[in-house]
Amino acid sequence: MCLEENSVLKFDLLCKEGPSHIVRQRKRLGEFSTLYETLRSDENKFYEYTRMSVPTFDYILEKIDARLKLTATNFHISDSITSAEKLIVTLRYLATGTSFRALAFSFRMGKTTVADIVYATCSAIWQQLVEVHMARPTQEDFKNIANDYYRLWQFPMCLGSIDGKHCRMKCPAKSGSSFYNYKQYFSIILQGVADANKRFISIEVGGKGKQSDGGTFHYSTLNSLMENGGLHIPPPDNLPGTTLESPYDFLGDEAYPLKIHLMRPFPSRNLNDKNEYFNKRLSRARKCIECAFGILYAKWRIFSKPIETNVEHACLIIKTACLLHNVIRDLEGNDCNSQNYDTNLTPGAHYADLNRRNNSSSQAARNIRNQFANYFWDRKI
């Protein structure tokens, strides 16, 4: 094995001289010290390295700087790690999925220090930015989301599209098979709701891999709020161009239950032309959440391999990546550099399909779906 090509092995061998030997070289040989200022002068290289523009990086840094300065490290105060370096370490972890051990060698830090930095920085990002870039929608927000879905995807009364994603992780301690999914790997489930511009308006992380999509939704806060009237859903309104009153709805696939405020496709068996057309229109609008997951996966390569932390930290890492997805889209628009990443989705290519199950539904919900089917059938595009 070539030592120059194996940073982990090289790190282990060098550490035999004592951890301080590596740490003392951080200011001179560490990745941050040798690259950061040079990369800031090259917009494209900085984006490739951090997955965001310099202004976006500076915006995040300003928001989390005070909180990060309270974070303790093992370094002497005269050689303390700056907030900028902590953010860079965290972004490299998310962008590459590189292990804490390998990052420790690159940045000339201890492995535990790298882990502590990533956890503290993710926590700071979540605490400081979630209420700005992923706040719970108000009634007016939901109306704006519905207007965007109608304008961009020609699906009226839509509050968002919902789906679930299996996020790979190492086997949690003493978990048995509860995190082991039908694809035969360990995972926790990310349930996301996306608006018409592929932003996450709601996420929930922590469902066990063994659960189905519908099962995850059943136990979710979103479902509880939906059932108890705590979501600020606007009152029913007329479908565009008609006097037909309809409630506002989320859009799910066949894994989700049919509810007053949640539409799913007609069962695929014995479909007539009208119902099949409704399914196509729903599927078209639902691409927003599929694309949001695809962009998330392509930008943050931490999702391409098992997350090697405990469940609590894995949930924090996943939530932070989703929030950064929103921050970047809010500040940079529809990701002008997305051509650098593979965001052309094939169903199942970027995330594991979740278990499907049959769902019963109320007659009122079926009537609403039938009304949508008639509406689309009379207004084909």
C-alpha positions in Angstrom: 0.0 0.0 0.0 1.4 3.4 -1.0 1.8 5.6 2.1 1.5 8.8 0.1 -1.9 7.7 -1.2 -3.3 6.6 2.2 -3.8 9.6 4.5 -5.3 7.5 7.3 -2.3 5.1 7.5 0.1 8.1 7.3 -1.8 9.8 10.1 -1.5 6.7 12.3 2.2 6.3 11.7 2.9 10.0 12.3 0.9 10.0 15.5 3.3 7.4 17.0 5.6 10.4 17.5 2.9 11.9 19.7 -0.3 13.8 18.8 1.4 17.2 19.5 3.8 16.5 16.6 0.9 16.7 14.1 -1.0 19.5 16.0 2.0 21.8 16.1 2.2 21.9 12.3 -1.4 23.1 11.9 -0.5 26.8 11.3 2.1 25.9 8.7 0.8 22.7 7.0 -2.8 22.4 7.9 -5.3 22.4 5.1 -7.0 25.6 6.3 -3.8 27.5 6.6 -2.5 26.5 3.2 -5.8 26.8 1.1 -8.3 29.1 2.7 -7.1 32.5 1.6 -6.1 31.3 -1.8 -9.5 29.7 -2.4 -11.3 32.9 -1.4 -9.7 34.6 -4.4 -11.1 32.0 -6.8 -14.9 32.0 -6.8 -15.3 28.7 -8.7 -12.7 26.8 -6.6 -14.1 28.1 -3.4 -17.6 26.9 -4.5 -16.2 23.5 -5.4 -14.4 23.2 -2.1 -17.2 24.4 0.2 -20.3 23.9 -2.0 -21.3 27.5 -1.6 -20.2 31.0 -2.7 -17.9 33.2 -0.6 -20.8 35.6 0.3 -22.9 32.7 1.5 -20.0 31.3 3.6 -19.4 34.8 5.1 -23.1 35.1 5.9 -23.2 31.8 7.7 -19.9 32.6 9.5 -21.3 35.9 10.8 -24.4 34.2 12.1 -22.6 31.5 14.0 -19.3 33.2 15.0 -20.4 34.3 18.5 -21.7 30.9 19.4 -18.6 29.1 18.0 -16.3 31.3 20.0 -17.8 29.7 23.1 -16.8 26.2 21.9 -13.9 24.8 23.8 -11.1 22.9 22.1 -7.9 21.2 23.2 -5.8 24.0 21.8 -4.0 26.6 23.8 -5.7 30.0 23.6 -2.8 31.5 21.6 -3.2 28.8 19.0 -7.0 28.6 19.1 -9.1 27.4 16.1 -11.0 30.3 14.5 -14.7 30.1 13.7 -13.8 30.2 9.9 -11.6 27.1 10.3 -14.4 25.3 12.3 -16.9 26.1 9.5 -14.5 24.9 6.8 -13.8 21.7 8.6 -17.6 21.1 9.0 -18.3 21.9 5.3 -15.5 19.6 4.1 -17.0 16.8 6.3 -20.5 17.3 4.8 -19.2 17.9 1.2 -16.9 14.8 1.1 -18.1 12.4 3.7 -14.4 12.1 4.7 -13.9 10.4 8.1 -13.0 12.4 11.2 -9.7 10.6 11.3 -8.7 11.6 7.7 -9.9 15.2 8.3 -7.7 15.2 11.4 -4.7 14.5 9.4 -5.5 17.1 6.7 -6.3 19.9 9.1 -3.6 18.8 11.6 -5.9 18.4 14.5 -6.9 15.5 16.8 -9.6 13.2 15.7 -11.7 14.1 18.8 -11.2 17.8 18.1 -12.5 17.4 14.6 -15.6 15.5 15.8 -16.3 18.1 18.5 -15.9 20.9 15.9 -18.3 19.3 13.5 -21.0 18.7 16.2 -20.6 22.2 17.7 -20.7 23.9 14.2 -23.7 21.9 13.1 -25.5 22.8 16.3 -24.6 26.5 15.9 -25.9 26.5 12.3 -29.1 24.9 13.3 -29.8 27.1 16.3 -28.9 30.3 14.5 -30.4 29.8 11.1 -33.4 27.5 11.3 -35.9 30.2 12.2 -34.7 32.3 9.2 -34.4 29.6 6.5 -36.8 26.8 7.7 -39.3 28.4 9.9 -42.7 26.8 10.3 -44.9 28.2 7.6 -47.7 30.7 8.5 -51.0 30.6 6.8 -49.8 33.4 4.4 -46.6 31.3 3.7 -48.8 28.3 2.8 -50.8 30.4 0.4 -47.7 31.7 -1.3 -46.4 28.1 -1.6 -49.7 27.0 -3.2 -49.5 29.9 -5.6 -46.0 28.8 -6.6 -47.1 25.2 -7.2 -49.9 26.4 -9.4 -47.7 28.8 -11.3 -44.8 26.4 -11.8 -46.4 23.0 -11.8 -50.0 23.7 -12.5 -51.2 21.9 -9.4 -53.6 24.1 -7.4 -54.1 24.2 -3.6 -50.7 22.4 -3.0 -49.0 23.0 0.4 -45.9 21.0 -0.5 -44.8 17.5 -1.7 -43.7 14.9 0.9 -41.4 11.9 0.8 -38.9 10.0 2.8 -35.2 9.1 2.4 -33.1 6.4 4.0 -29.9 7.9 5.3 -27.2 5.3 5.7 -25.5 5.0 9.1 -23.4 2.5 11.1 -25.3 0.1 13.2 -26.4 2.0 16.4 -25.4 0.4 19.6 -27.9 -2.1 21.2 -30.5 -1.4 18.5 -31.0 -4.9 17.3 -32.7 -4.9 13.8 -34.8 -1.8 14.3 -32.6 0.4 12.1 -32.0 -2.4 9.5 -34.1 -1.7 6.4 -35.3 -4.0 3.6 -32.4 -2.9 1.4 -30.2 -4.7 4.0 -28.3 -1.8 5.5 -28.7 0.3 8.6 -30.4 3.7 8.2 -32.4 6.5 9.8 -35.2 8.1 7.9 -35.4 11.7 6.8 -38.9 12.8 6.0 -39.0 16.1 4.0 -41.6 18.4 2.6 -40.6 20.7 -0.3 -42.1 23.8 -1.8 -42.4 24.4 -5.5 -38.8 25.8 -5.6 -37.3 22.6 -4.1 -36.7 24.1 -0.7 -37.4 22.1 2.5 -40.3 23.7 4.4 -40.3 20.9 6.9 -38.1 18.0 7.9 -38.1 15.3 10.5 -35.2 13.0 11.1 -34.8 9.9 13.3 -37.3 7.4 12.0 -35.8 3.9 12.3 -34.9 2.2 9.0 -37.3 -0.6 9.5 -40.3 1.7 9.3 -42.2 2.3 6.1 -42.8 5.7 4.6 -46.4 5.6 5.8 -45.3 4.4 9.3 -42.8 7.2 9.6 -45.5 9.8 8.6 -48.0 8.2 11.0 -45.7 8.9 14.0 -44.5 12.3 12.7 -45.0 15.7 14.2 -46.4 16.8 10.8 -49.2 14.3 11.0 -50.0 15.2 14.6 -50.2 18.9 13.7 -52.3 18.1 10.6 -54.8 16.0 12.7 -54.9 18.6 15.5 -55.2 21.7 13.4 -51.8 23.1 14.4 -50.4 23.6 10.9 -51.9 27.0 10.0 -53.4 25.5 6.9 -55.5 28.1 5.0 -59.3 27.5 4.9 -60.8 25.8 1.8 -60.9 27.9 -1.4 -62.2 27.6 -4.9 -60.2 25.7 -7.5 -58.9 28.2 -10.0 -61.5 29.2 -12.6 -64.3 27.4 -10.9 -66.8 27.7 -8.0 -65.7 24.3 -6.7 -64.4 24.6 -3.1 -61.4 22.4 -2.2 -59.1 22.1 0.9 -55.4 22.7 0.6 -53.3 19.5 0.4 -49.9 18.0 0.7 -48.9 15.6 -2.1 -47.5 12.1 -1.3 -46.8 8.9 -3.2 -48.6 5.6 -2.8 -46.8 5.0 0.5 -48.8 7.7 2.2 -52.4 7.6 3.4 -55.2 9.5 1.6 -56.4 12.3 3.9 -58.4 15.5 3.7 -55.1 17.4 3.6 -52.9 14.8 1.9 -53.4 13.5 -1.6 -51.9 10.3 -3.0 -52.2 8.6 -6.4 -55.1 6.3 -7.3 -54.2 2.7 -7.0 -52.4 1.5 -10.1 -54.7 -1.5 -10.7 -57.7 -0.9 -13.1 -57.0 2.8 -13.7 -59.3 4.6 -16.1 -57.9 7.4 -18.2 -59.0 10.2 -15.9 -57.5 8.7 -12.8 -54.3 7.9 -14.6 -54.1 11.5 -15.8 -54.5 12.7 -12.2 -51.7 10.4 -11.1 -49.4 12.0 -13.8 -50.3 15.5 -12.6 -49.6 14.6 -9.0 -46.4 12.8 -9.9 -45.2 15.9 -11.9 -45.8 18.2 -8.9 -44.2 15.7 -6.5 -40.9 15.9 -8.4 -40.1 18.9 -6.2 -39.3 16.8 -3.2 -37.5 14.2 -5.3 -35.4 16.9 -6.8 -34.7 18.5 -3.4 -33.4 15.1 -2.2 -31.4 14.7 -5.3 -29.7 18.1 -5.0 -29.1 17.5 -1.3 -27.5 14.1 -2.0 -25.4 15.4 -4.9 -24.0 18.4 -3.0 -23.4 16.8 0.4 -21.6 13.5 -0.2 -21.9 12.6 3.5 -25.1 10.9 2.3 -23.2 8.6 -0.1 -21.8 6.5 2.7 -22.8 5.4 6.2 -22.7 8.2 8.8 -20.3 6.9 11.5 -21.7 8.6 14.6 -24.3 7.8 17.1 -28.0 8.4 16.2 -28.2 11.8 18.0 -25.3 13.2 16.1 -26.4 11.6 12.8 -29.7 13.4 13.1 -28.0 16.7 13.8 -25.7 16.2 10.7 -28.7 15.4 8.5 -30.7 18.3 9.7 -27.8 20.7 9.2 -27.3 19.6 5.6 -31.0 20.1 4.9 -30.8 23.6 6.4 -27.7 24.5 4.4 -29.6 23.4 1.3 -32.2 26.1 2.1 -29.6 28.7 3.0 -27.8 28.3 -0.3 -31.0 28.4 -2.4 -32.3 31.4 -0.5 -29.0 33.4 -1.0 -27.9 32.0 -4.4 -31.2 31.2 -6.1 -31.5 27.9 -7.9 -27.9 27.0 -7.4 -26.1 28.4 -10.5 -23.3 25.9 -10.0 -25.6 22.9 -9.9 -24.3 21.8 -13.3 -21.3 20.5 -11.3 -23.4 17.9 -9.6 -25.7 15.1 -10.9 -29.2 16.4 -10.2 -30.9 14.5 -13.0 -32.9 12.1 -11.0 -33.8 8.5 -11.8 -36.3 7.2 -9.2 -34.3 5.2 -6.7 -30.9 6.2 -8.0 -30.0 8.7 -5.3 -32.0 7.4 -2.4 -33.4 4.1 -1.3 -37.1 3.5 -2.0 -39.0 3.1 1.2 -41.4 0.3 2.0 -44.9 0.7 0.5 -48.1 -0.3 2.3 -51.8 -0.1 1.7 -53.6 2.8 3.3 -57.3 3.1 4.1 -58.9 6.5 3.6 -62.1 8.3 4.4 -64.9 8.9 1.9 -64.4 12.6 2.2 -60.8 12.3 1.2 -61.7 10.1 -1.8 -64.3 12.7 -2.9 -61.6 15.4 -2.8 -59.3 13.3 -4.9 -62.1 12.6 -7.4 -62.8 16.3 -7.6 -59.2 17.0 -8.4 -59.3 14.3 -11.1 -62.3 15.8 -12.7 -60.7 19.3 -12.6 -57.5 18.1 -14.3 -59.4 16.0 -16.8 -61.3 19.1 -17.9 -58.1 21.2 -18.1 -55.5 19.0 -19.8 -52.1 20.5 -20.4 
